C-alpha cells in the first residue's frame, strides 16, 4: 500500500521511539497522530496510540503491561492532516 505523504519518519529502534518530520521542509512535526499495532502470536493486536510531543517524538514501545515482551513486530501508522500518512513496520527494542 502506498500513501501520498510528505513525512520523514526516523526510527530509533533501540529506544522504541520514532521522530516525525516534514520531508520537504525538514521541520519537526508535533501533535501528529500515531497508532501502533503489535504482532503477538502471529496476530495483530492494538498496542497503543497517541500524539508526537513538542520534539516530534512518539514512544511506540513503552507500555505498563507485559505485552512488550510478547510483541515480535510493530506496525506504526503516522497520520497528519497536512502532511499525509505513512505506515512503517519496526522491530521491538532490544532488552
Backbone as JSON Lines, residues from 0, in Angstrom:
{"i":0,"aa":"X","n":[0.84,-1.17,0.0],"ca":[0.0,0.0,0.0],"c":[0.9,1.24,0.0]}
{"i":1,"aa":"X","n":[0.58,2.21,-0.84],"ca":[1.36,3.44,-0.93],"c":[0.46,4.62,-0.6]}
{"i":2,"aa":"X","n":[0.92,5.47,0.28],"ca":[0.19,6.66,0.67],"c":[0.94,7.88,0.18]}
{"i":3,"aa":"X","n":[0.23,8.87,-0.31],"ca":[0.84,10.13,-0.67],"c":[1.12,10.89,0.62]}
{"i":4,"aa":"X","n":[2.39,11.25,0.82],"ca":[2.72,11.94,2.06],"c":[3.97,12.78,1.9]}
{"i":5,"aa":"X","n":[4.18,13.65,2.85],"ca":[5.38,14.47,2.94],"c":[5.98,14.25,4.34]}
{"i":6,"aa":"X","n":[6.07,12.96,4.74],"ca":[6.54,12.61,6.07],"c":[7.9,11.94,6.01]}
{"i":7,"aa":"X","n":[8.74,12.28,6.94],"ca":[10.02,11.61,7.14],"c":[9.98,11.06,8.56]}
{"i":8,"aa":"X","n":[9.96,9.74,8.69],"ca":[9.86,9.1,9.99],"c":[11.2,8.42,10.3]}
{"i":9,"aa":"X","n":[11.88,8.92,11.32],"ca":[13.14,8.32,11.78],"c":[12.81,7.34,12.89]}
{"i":10,"aa":"X","n":[13.38,6.15,12.81],"ca":[13.13,5.12,13.82],"c":[14.37,4.97,14.7]}
{"i":11,"aa":"X","n":[14.15,5.04,16.0],"ca":[15.18,4.78,16.99],"c":[14.82,3.46,17.66]}
{"i":12,"aa":"X","n":[15.12,2.38,16.95],"ca":[14.65,1.05,17.35],"c":[15.17,0.62,18.73]}
{"i":13,"aa":"X","n":[16.39,0.98,19.07],"ca":[16.93,0.59,20.38],"c":[16.15,1.2,21.53]}
{"i":14,"aa":"X","n":[15.5,2.33,21.28],"ca":[14.74,3.03,22.33],"c":[13.23,2.87,22.17]}
{"i":15,"aa":"X","n":[12.78,2.3,21.06],"ca":[11.35,2.15,20.83],"c":[10.66,3.46,20.55]}
{"i":16,"aa":"X","n":[11.34,4.35,19.82],"ca":[10.78,5.67,19.53],"c":[10.89,6.0,18.05]}
{"i":17,"aa":"X","n":[10.0,6.89,17.61],"ca":[10.09,7.44,16.26],"c":[10.14,8.96,16.37]}
{"i":18,"aa":"X","n":[10.71,9.6,15.36],"ca":[10.73,11.06,15.26],"c":[10.12,11.41,13.91]}
{"i":19,"aa":"X","n":[9.13,12.3,13.92],"ca":[8.39,12.65,12.71],"c":[8.76,14.06,12.27]}
{"i":20,"aa":"X","n":[9.13,14.16,10.98],"ca":[9.47,15.46,10.39],"c":[8.79,15.58,9.03]}
{"i":21,"aa":"X","n":[8.71,16.79,8.55],"ca":[8.26,17.05,7.19],"c":[9.42,16.72,6.26]}
{"i":22,"aa":"X","n":[9.18,15.91,5.24],"ca":[10.25,15.51,4.33],"c":[10.77,16.69,3.51]}
{"i":23,"aa":"X","n":[9.9,17.57,3.07],"ca":[10.34,18.68,2.22],"c":[10.87,19.86,3.02]}
{"i":24,"aa":"X","n":[10.23,20.15,4.15],"ca":[10.63,21.31,4.95],"c":[11.67,20.97,6.02]}
{"i":25,"aa":"X","n":[11.87,19.68,6.29],"ca":[12.82,19.21,7.31],"c":[12.54,19.77,8.69]}
{"i":26,"aa":"X","n":[11.26,20.05,8.97],"ca":[10.96,20.56,10.31],"c":[10.21,19.52,11.12]}
{"i":27,"aa":"X","n":[10.41,19.57,12.41],"ca":[9.8,18.64,13.35],"c":[8.29,18.86,13.37]}
{"i":28,"aa":"X","n":[7.55,17.76,13.41],"ca":[6.09,17.84,13.43],"c":[5.57,17.39,14.79]}
{"i":29,"aa":"X","n":[4.96,18.3,15.5],"ca":[4.36,17.98,16.79],"c":[2.87,17.73,16.6]}
{"i":30,"aa":"X","n":[2.27,17.05,17.56],"ca":[0.83,16.75,17.56],"c":[0.39,15.94,16.34]}
{"i":31,"aa":"X","n":[1.25,15.04,15.87],"ca":[0.89,14.13,14.78],"c":[0.38,12.84,15.41]}
{"i":32,"aa":"X","n":[-0.75,12.34,14.93],"ca":[-1.36,11.14,15.5],"c":[-0.57,9.89,15.1]}
{"i":33,"aa":"X","n":[-0.36,9.0,16.06],"ca":[0.36,7.75,15.82],"c":[-0.46,6.61,16.44]}
{"i":34,"aa":"X","n":[-0.67,5.55,15.65],"ca":[-1.41,4.37,16.14],"c":[-0.52,3.15,15.91]}
{"i":35,"aa":"X","n":[-0.4,2.33,16.94],"ca":[0.54,1.2,16.9],"c":[-0.2,-0.12,17.13]}
{"i":36,"aa":"X","n":[0.09,-1.08,16.26],"ca":[-0.37,-2.46,16.43],"c":[0.85,-3.33,16.63]}
{"i":37,"aa":"X","n":[0.72,-4.36,17.44],"ca":[1.8,-5.3,17.66],"c":[1.41,-6.68,17.16]}
{"i":38,"aa":"X","n":[2.4,-7.43,16.69],"ca":[2.15,-8.8,16.27],"c":[2.46,-9.7,17.47]}
{"i":39,"aa":"X","n":[1.43,-10.35,17.99],"ca":[1.55,-11.24,19.14],"c":[1.0,-12.6,18.75]}
{"i":40,"aa":"X","n":[1.83,-13.63,18.83],"ca":[1.42,-14.99,18.44],"c":[0.85,-15.01,17.02]}
{"i":41,"aa":"X","n":[1.46,-14.21,16.13],"ca":[1.05,-14.19,14.73],"c":[-0.19,-13.36,14.42]}
{"i":42,"aa":"X","n":[-0.78,-12.73,15.44],"ca":[-1.98,-11.91,15.23],"c":[-1.69,-10.45,15.55]}
{"i":43,"aa":"X","n":[-2.34,-9.56,14.8],"ca":[-2.2,-8.12,15.05],"c":[-3.14,-7.71,16.17]}
{"i":44,"aa":"X","n":[-2.59,-7.05,17.18],"ca":[-3.4,-6.55,18.3],"c":[-3.09,-5.07,18.5]}
{"i":45,"aa":"X","n":[-4.14,-4.32,18.86],"ca":[-3.93,-2.91,19.16],"c":[-2.95,-2.8,20.31]}
{"i":46,"aa":"X","n":[-1.97,-1.9,20.18],"ca":[-0.94,-1.76,21.2],"c":[-1.06,-0.44,21.95]}
{"i":47,"aa":"X","n":[-1.03,0.67,21.21],"ca":[-1.19,1.99,21.83],"c":[-1.36,3.04,20.76]}
{"i":48,"aa":"X","n":[-1.81,4.22,21.16],"ca":[-1.89,5.35,20.24],"c":[-1.65,6.63,21.02]}
{"i":49,"aa":"X","n":[-1.43,7.71,20.28],"ca":[-1.19,9.0,20.91],"c":[-0.66,9.98,19.89]}
{"i":50,"aa":"X","n":[-0.03,11.03,20.38],"ca":[0.46,12.1,19.52],"c":[1.94,12.36,19.77]}
{"i":51,"aa":"X","n":[2.63,12.83,18.73],"ca":[4.04,13.19,18.91],"c":[4.13,14.38,19.86]}
{"i":52,"aa":"X","n":[5.23,14.45,20.6],"ca":[5.42,15.55,21.55],"c":[6.01,16.78,20.85]}
{"i":53,"aa":"X","n":[6.43,17.76,21.62],"ca":[6.97,19.0,21.06],"c":[8.25,18.78,20.27]}
{"i":54,"aa":"X","n":[8.92,17.65,20.51],"ca":[10.15,17.31,19.78],"c":[9.87,16.46,18.55]}
{"i":55,"aa":"X","n":[8.58,16.16,18.32],"ca":[8.2,15.31,17.2],"c":[8.4,13.83,17.49]}
{"i":56,"aa":"X","n":[8.55,13.47,18.76],"ca":[8.88,12.1,19.15],"c":[7.65,11.4,19.74]}
{"i":57,"aa":"X","n":[7.54,10.1,19.4],"ca":[6.5,9.25,19.98],"c":[7.16,7.95,20.4]}
{"i":58,"aa":"X","n":[6.91,7.53,21.63],"ca":[7.43,6.27,22.16],"c":[6.42,5.18,21.82]}
{"i":59,"aa":"X","n":[6.75,4.33,20.85],"ca":[5.81,3.31,20.4],"c":[5.88,2.02,21.22]}
{"i":60,"aa":"X","n":[6.88,1.84,22.05],"ca":[7.07,0.55,22.71],"c":[6.67,0.52,24.18]}
{"i":61,"aa":"X","n":[6.91,1.59,24.93],"ca":[6.68,1.57,26.37],"c":[5.2,1.39,26.69]}
{"i":62,"aa":"X","n":[4.94,0.46,27.56],"ca":[3.58,0.15,27.97],"c":[3.65,-0.42,29.37]}
{"i":63,"aa":"X","n":[2.66,-0.14,30.18],"ca":[2.69,-0.63,31.56],"c":[2.02,-2.0,31.68]}
{"i":64,"aa":"X","n":[2.45,-2.91,30.82],"ca":[1.98,-4.3,30.88],"c":[3.1,-5.19,30.34]}
{"i":65,"aa":"X","n":[2.88,-6.48,30.34],"ca":[3.9,-7.4,29.85],"c":[3.8,-7.64,28.34]}
{"i":66,"aa":"X","n":[2.92,-6.92,27.67],"ca":[2.73,-7.11,26.23],"c":[4.01,-6.86,25.44]}
{"i":67,"aa":"X","n":[4.85,-5.92,25.88],"ca":[6.11,-5.62,25.19],"c":[6.94,-6.88,25.02]}
{"i":68,"aa":"X","n":[6.96,-7.75,26.0],"ca":[7.78,-8.97,25.94],"c":[7.24,-9.99,24.95]}
{"i":69,"aa":"X","n":[6.0,-9.84,24.52],"ca":[5.39,-10.81,23.61],"c":[5.28,-10.32,22.16]}
{"i":70,"aa":"X","n":[5.58,-9.06,21.92],"ca":[5.47,-8.49,20.56],"c":[6.69,-8.88,19.74]}
{"i":71,"aa":"X","n":[6.46,-9.37,18.52],"ca":[7.56,-9.73,17.63],"c":[7.8,-8.67,16.55]}
{"i":72,"aa":"X","n":[6.8,-7.82,16.29],"ca":[6.93,-6.77,15.29],"c":[5.82,-5.74,15.52]}
{"i":73,"aa":"X","n":[6.1,-4.49,15.18],"ca":[5.12,-3.42,15.29],"c":[4.76,-2.89,13.91]}
{"i":74,"aa":"X","n":[3.5,-2.5,13.75],"ca":[3.05,-1.74,12.58],"c":[2.64,-0.37,13.13]}
{"i":75,"aa":"X","n":[3.23,0.68,12.59],"ca":[3.03,2.03,13.11],"c":[2.41,2.9,12.01]}
{"i":76,"aa":"X","n":[1.23,3.44,12.3],"ca":[0.57,4.38,11.4],"c":[0.85,5.79,11.89]}
{"i":77,"aa":"X","n":[1.39,6.63,11.01],"ca":[1.64,8.03,11.32],"c":[0.67,8.83,10.44]}
{"i":78,"aa":"X","n":[-0.15,9.68,11.08],"ca":[-1.24,10.33,10.35],"c":[-1.27,11.83,10.65]}
{"i":79,"aa":"X","n":[-1.13,12.64,9.59],"ca":[-1.18,14.09,9.72],"c":[-2.15,14.63,8.69]}
{"i":80,"aa":"X","n":[-3.01,15.56,9.12],"ca":[-3.95,16.17,8.18],"c":[-3.22,16.9,7.05]}
{"i":81,"aa":"X","n":[-2.19,17.61,7.41],"ca":[-1.47,18.44,6.43],"c":[-0.44,17.65,5.61]}
{"i":82,"aa":"X","n":[0.23,16.67,6.24],"ca":[1.36,16.01,5.59],"c":[1.08,14.58,5.12]}
{"i":83,"aa":"X","n":[-0.12,14.1,5.31],"ca":[-0.48,12.76,4.83],"c":[-0.25,11.68,5.87]}
{"i":84,"aa":"X","n":[-0.16,10.43,5.39],"ca":[0.0,9.31,6.31],"c":[1.05,8.34,5.79]}
{"i":85,"aa":"X","n":[1.56,7.54,6.72],"ca":[2.62,6.58,6.39],"c":[2.51,5.42,7.37]}
{"i":86,"aa":"X","n":[2.71,4.21,6.85],"ca":[2.75,3.02,7.7],"c":[4.15,2.43,7.61]}
{"i":87,"aa":"X","n":[4.74,2.15,8.77],"ca":[6.05,1.51,8.81],"c":[5.97,0.29,9.72]}
{"i":88,"aa":"X","n":[6.86,-0.66,9.51],"ca":[6.98,-1.79,10.42],"c":[8.35,-1.7,11.09]}
{"i":89,"aa":"X","n":[8.36,-1.97,12.38],"ca":[9.6,-1.89,13.16],"c":[9.67,-3.06,14.13]}
{"i":90,"aa":"X","n":[10.88,-3.38,14.52],"ca":[11.1,-4.44,15.5],"c":[11.01,-3.88,16.91]}
{"i":91,"aa":"X","n":[10.71,-4.74,17.87],"ca":[10.71,-4.27,19.25],"c":[12.13,-3.91,19.7]}
{"i":92,"aa":"X","n":[12.25,-3.01,20.67],"ca":[13.58,-2.66,21.16],"c":[14.25,-3.86,21.83]}
{"i":93,"aa":"X","n":[15.56,-3.91,21.7],"ca":[16.31,-4.99,22.36],"c":[16.34,-4.74,23.85]}
{"i":94,"aa":"X","n":[16.13,-5.79,24.62],"ca":[16.08,-5.61,26.08],"c":[17.28,-6.24,26.74]}
